[in-house]
Amino acid sequence: MTRFITHFESAIEPGVTLDADEIQMMHNDRPLWARYDLKKVAAVMTKDVLASRPSSPWRYRELLPLGDEITPVSLNESMSPIIDCDRLAAVMGVGQLHIKDEGQLPTCSFKSRGLALAVTMARHFGIERIAMSSNGNAGGAMAMYAARAGIESVVFMPKDTPIANKMEAYTCGAKLFETNGWIDQGGKRIREGHDRGLWFDISTLKEPYRLEGKKTMGLEIAEQFDWKLPDVVIYPTGGGTALIAMWKAFQELREMGFLESDTMPRFYASQSDGCQPIVTAFNAGKRFATRHENPQTVASGIRVPTALGDFMVIDALRESGGGAVAVCEEKLSHWQAKVASNEGLIVCPEAATCVGALETLLEDGTIGADERVVIVNTAAGQKYFDGAVPNVETIDLNEETDWDSFEQQFLGSPNAV
Ligand SMILES: Cc1ncc(COP(=O)(O)O)c(C=O)c1O
């Protein structure tokens, strides 16, 4: 029985290391990197071994802190599919467009990945109550995996968080609280509770395990593309943990000699112009972002005014040769409809920002017409259907239907969204 993790390392103070056999959080209030003996991992987790394993994120267990010693808390996750979007690619004018559909994970969002691992490690270290401030999907996923593990969970969510997320948490028995502030303000209260010993703060990047769980998204992309990475990855960025995680996954695979080429994809962070701290910092040539005051976007998962790992996201964007793009908040439903009407896939509003960013980057020539692009659909769009259907007509069943005018008026053209 072996774990291949060797230690944790401060993400900002090189040389500062922490023990991987103890539960860790941060060092000097900055996130940690998990480090592995990659030579040993490569010798055991070969490509052939991987090919023989079930289609699940746990197939990469040697590259996770659990190795084969710790049994994961699992809802039988599968690898999420890559959806080839040929019609949308043709409409947008790009060589290849693929959507990594994280909506098909057990919690209907990519948050399954980080929280399955973080809850596993919390249980392993004997923690009985976990808590976080969440914009929705993470809180729901925490509650689901905590219930599965038999651990208590507490979540603070802004009042206008999508109802699906609140109900996920509530139904799984989490202590759910609505707040009148933003995710970072709730996060400060969760930290106070942690410091009083009420719970373990499982907020993203405040502990190092969620990042590692999210890394499986990058590992899957590499394997699903037969170890030939795409040219571009566009990611809807809030805290940016999954972008950092994919970048880390690709670096580790490169070091292990798994990749067909040393060229890394260019990463682009997409944000709504209603909350764009990373874009603003990136464009100003900064490494640390300034808080985006009064953030406003229906893409609740990326309504993150300050990100603890801002410098890690911006470093990854710069090192990869990519960038950051803010798109028009008012057009999110238009981009959702563009994907749905061309491909039958309902992406979340967060992922709609990726489609807007792709449009911008193709228009200004930053992405070439022959490139292979991956967009991450971080959650099922269905989770956000809270209100009424826009522009829907009523059929009066007490009257005869005039089929000629019906056909003329309604059929053959797309819905105006
Ligand atoms: C659907 C969705 N997309 C994107 C994000 C942003 O995630 P990250 O912290 O990796 O930037 C979130 C986070 O809550 C989310 O729920």
PDBQT file of the ligand as one rigid body, heavy atoms in Angstrom, charges set to zero:
ROOT
HETATM    1  C1  LIG A 501     -20.569  26.442 -12.456  1.00  0.00    +0.000 C 
HETATM    2  C2  LIG A 501     -19.306  27.054 -11.972  1.00  0.00    +0.000 A 
HETATM    3  N1  LIG A 501     -18.400  27.449 -12.869  1.00  0.00    +0.000 NA
HETATM    4  C3  LIG A 501     -17.235  28.007 -12.499  1.00  0.00    +0.000 A 
HETATM    5  C4  LIG A 501     -16.933  28.206 -11.170  1.00  0.00    +0.000 A 
HETATM    6  C5  LIG A 501     -15.619  28.834 -10.810  1.00  0.00    +0.000 C 
HETATM    7  O1  LIG A 501     -14.778  27.897 -10.264  1.00  0.00    +0.000 OA
HETATM    8  P1  LIG A 501     -13.250  28.179  -9.940  1.00  0.00    +0.000 P 
HETATM    9  O2  LIG A 501     -13.166  28.444  -8.495  1.00  0.00    +0.000 OA
HETATM   10  O3  LIG A 501     -12.500  26.961 -10.336  1.00  0.00    +0.000 OA
HETATM   11  O4  LIG A 501     -12.865  29.380 -10.762  1.00  0.00    +0.000 OA
HETATM   12  C6  LIG A 501     -17.837  27.790 -10.190  1.00  0.00    +0.000 A 
HETATM   13  C7  LIG A 501     -17.533  27.973  -8.761  1.00  0.00    +0.000 C 
HETATM   14  O5  LIG A 501     -18.368  28.054  -7.906  1.00  0.00    +0.000 OA
HETATM   15  C8  LIG A 501     -19.062  27.196 -10.607  1.00  0.00    +0.000 A 
HETATM   16  O6  LIG A 501     -19.969  26.781  -9.712  1.00  0.00    +0.000 OA
ENDROOT
TORSDOF 0
